[in-house]
Amino acid sequence: MTRRRADGRRRLLWMSLVAVVPLVALPAVDRVSASVAENRLAERIAARQKALVGTPRVSIDGFPFLLSAARGAFPSVDVRADAVTGEGRPVRASVELRDVAGTGGGYTAASADARFTAPFDSLGAGLGAGARLSADGSGRLRIDREVLGLPLTVVAEPRLTGRTITVVPVAASFAGRPVDPSGPRISAAFSAAEVVVPDLPAGLAPTRVSVGNAGVTLHAGGKDVRLA
């Protein structure tokens, strides 16, 4: 009787192990499957978007991934990429996609929020030789340069009207003394900095522009966005 009980316990132990092993392995298998899907989507996006530099980084949210894949829908997909504008200006792109579903051999997102950030050192054309750009700490753009060997500082607000970005001076100082930011010389320099936003990928539309420590960021969004 004792031996039978021992054999029964061993069988129960083995049955428990057989049941537990797949559960332990499932997260690893799920993550590997998600990684494969992320790489495939990244390659498809890179093939369609010629402005990208290298392959984008794609992150598919949601666990278990395999269940979402079986349904053909994902709650969230994030894309990070480096790109170059038509003028050769480097841009860091970040796109957050929500409710992504497979449709007609591709993917469509119910909504998308995107940020395209140009670093400060890629800006400054038309603002004078040696112009240095930075964030002023209150969401505005600070421009420092020298005129006749004396420091000129201008604080400006980037504004979006339709598809046009303008940079409007709101404060200025020359050699440490306040000057009129709307004076003709300052105004002429900033009128040359006007930029028309080109067509954005996936039909995204510009919504606003902001200034942060990383540079100047164009925000954009869209509904029913076709990915690849």
N, C-alpha and C positions, 0 to 999 in steps of 0.2 A: 504494500500500500504506500509506504514511504517513497519507494522508487518511482511508482506511478505519479505521485504528486510532484516529485522532482522533475520527471520528464515533462509533466504538464506545465510546470513553471518555465522550463527552458523553451518549450514550444511557444508559450505566451510571450516570453521575452523576445524570441526571434520574430514573431508576428508583429510585435510593437516596433522593433527596429526596422522591419520592412516597411511599416506604415510611416515611420518618422523620417526615414532617409529622403524620400521624395519631397516632403515638406521642407526639409532643410535645404535641399538643392534648388527648390523652386525659385527663391529670390535671385540666386546666381544666374539661373537659366533665363529668368525674366529680364535681368539687367543686360545680359549678353544680347538677347533678342532686341532690346531697346537700342543698344549701341549700334547694332547692324542697321536698324531702321534709320537711326540718326545719321549715320555715314551715307546711306543711300540718298536720303533727302538732301543732305548737304551737297552731294555730287550733282544732283539734279538742279538745285538752285544755282550752283556755280556754272553749270553748262548754259543756263538761260540768261544769267546776269553777267554780261561781258565786262562791266565796270569793276567787278570784284577782283581783289588781289588774293590769290590763293583760294583755298576751300573754306567756306564759312563753318562756324561751330554751331551745331544744332543740339538742343536739349529738349527731349520729349518728356513732359511731366505726366504723372499718373501711375499708380500701381494697383493691380498688376497690369503691366504693359500688354501682355498677351491677350488679356480680356478686352482691352481697348482696341487692339489690333484686330481681333475677331469681329468686333462690332464695326470696325472701319472708321472709328472716331476717337479723337484725343482731346482732353479738356484744355491743354495748354502746350504750345510749342514756342520755344525761344530761339532766335537766330542772332548770332553775333558775327560780324564780318568786317574786313577792311576793304575799302574801295578807293577809286580815284575818279574825280570829276572830269568833265570834258576839258577843263582848263589845267588838268594835271594836279589838282589840289587833293591831298589825302583826306579821307573821311572815314570815321569809325561809325559803323551802322549797328543799331540794336533794334530788333523787331520782336514784339510780343504778340503772339497769335492766340486767339481763343476759339474754342470749339472747332477744331480742325477735323475735316472729314474727307475721306477719299471719294472722288467723283470723276468719272470719265477718264480713268488712267492718270489722274493728277490729284491735287489736294486743294480744298477751298476752306478758308477760315471765315467764321461768322463775323469776326472783327479783328482789327490789327492796330496796334499802337507802335509807332516807330520813332527813333531818334537818330539823327545824322549829325555827328559832331566833327567840326573842323578845328584842329588844334590851333592855338594862337600863332605859332610860328609859321603857319601856312597862310595867314591872313596879312593884311596891312598894305596890299598893293593900292597905290593911289593916295596913301596917307603920308607920303614923304619918306625919303631915305632914312634908314635907321629907326623907323617907328617900332616901338615895342608895345605889344598888346597884352593885357592881363584882365582878370576879373577884379572889380573894385570892392567886392565883398557884399554888395547890396543888389546883385543881379544886373549890374550894368558893366559896360566895357570901358576900360581905362587905356588910354593911348599916351605913351610918353615918347618924346623925341626932342632933338635940339634944333633951335633956330638961331642962327648967328652966334652959336656957342652957348646959348642960354636955354634952360629947360622949359619946354612947353608941355603941359598936361591937359588932356581933354577927357572928360567923362561923357559917355554917349549911351543912348538906348537903341538897341536894334529893334526894329519894328517890321511887322509883316502886314502888307496890304495886298490881298489877293495872292499873287505869286511873286510879288516884289518885296525884297528885303532892303530897307533903308536904315542907315545909322544916323541918328539924330543927336547932335551935341546938346548937352543940358548944363554943362559947367566946364569952365576952363581957367587955367592960370598960366601966366608967362613970367618967368623969373621970380616965382613965388607970389605974384600979385594976380588977383582975379581979373579976368577979361571977359568981354561979351562972347559967349559961345556961338551966337548967331552972326558974328562979324563976317564980312565977305570972304576973307581968306580961309577961315575955318570951314565955313559953309561950302565953299568951292571944293575943298579937299574931300569933304564927306559926300558931296553929291557924286563924285567920281567913284565912290565905294558902293554904289547901288548895285544890287545883284538880282537877276530874275531867276527864280527857282526852275530848273529844268524838269521835264517829266520824271516823276519818281517811279521806282519799280512797283509792279503789281497794282498800278492805278491808285497808289496812295495820294492823298491830298494834304498839302501843308496846312497846319493849324496855328502854329505860333513859333516864336524864336526866343531862345533864352541864353544867358551867359552863366557859365560855371567854371570851376577850376580847371576842367579838362579842355575848355574852348567854347566856341559858339555852337549852339545846338539848334537845328531845325527839327521841330516836332511835326509828325504827320499821322494820319489815321485813315481808316477805310472800313467799309462793310463788304461782306461777301467777296473777300480777297482771294484771287486765284494765285496759287503758289507755283506749282510746277506740274 
